[in-house]
Amino acid sequence: MADTNIQRLLAQRSFTELGARQRARALLDAGSFRELIDPFARVMSPWLARQGIVPQADDGVVVGKGLIDGQPAVIVAIEGTFQGGSLGEVGGAKIAGALELAAEDNRNGTPTRAVLLLETGGVRLQEANLGLAAIAEIQAAIVELRQYQPVIALIAGPVGCFGGMSIAAGLCSYLLVTREARLGLNGPQVIEQEAGIDEYDSRDRPFIWSLTGGEQRHASGLVDAYVADDVEPIRQQLIAWFRQGKPALQRSRRHAWFLERLQGVDTSIQAAAAAVRRAYQGEQP
């Protein structure tokens, strides 16, 4: 038994330790990865250098085409180590364009599915209005594509998924997280800045993960599956969902279900992880 456990541990490959390009390649079928608008195309933000920020040749977004389970797929990975995974004009256009082309593929008879690897704080402040417009286009493209094929989002860590891209994640057909993931509309530092440290201490990591971490979000029904930080189980979950097909009811169509539970939350007191779980699970406080 001990030898089996050791072999299992040795076989694991951490997904969160991989860069965006490595993540995209790892989830596609072996040898099928082909990058679109790669760094050698030199398509980067024209706005960052003007503000004294060194731009990145791919603007922090990797878009690849390939196969998953032998079927056509487009995969988008946001590099969380570049500008906190924030989205501006170029990176946002790459994501929206990839999803729009996938929808066009489906209309032309090629059943292309999509995977979004989200490590992002949302809109890039240096390109605020352009970033907001890009995220709106991404959201519209997700809604269009999910009519044909499942759109799957994965939040693995360590950046998490916040801001407008957390809404994009909620629009996806399926949402997968690891224990290291975080998901929320506003990030901890933003909440602390607006509501005060007594309301939300951004340095209190156990408290933050207890409310917005992957395990909690899964227990609250806000995501569809919760897996270990291991490439192969993540890939197998993607394959299972693609084989299952589109959900009978998209999460964004279940707003009444969520609103009913939120109405029972007492906002006069600080939220606690156990109380949040009970609320989403329909239990009395």
Disulfide bonds with the S-S distance in Angstrom:
none
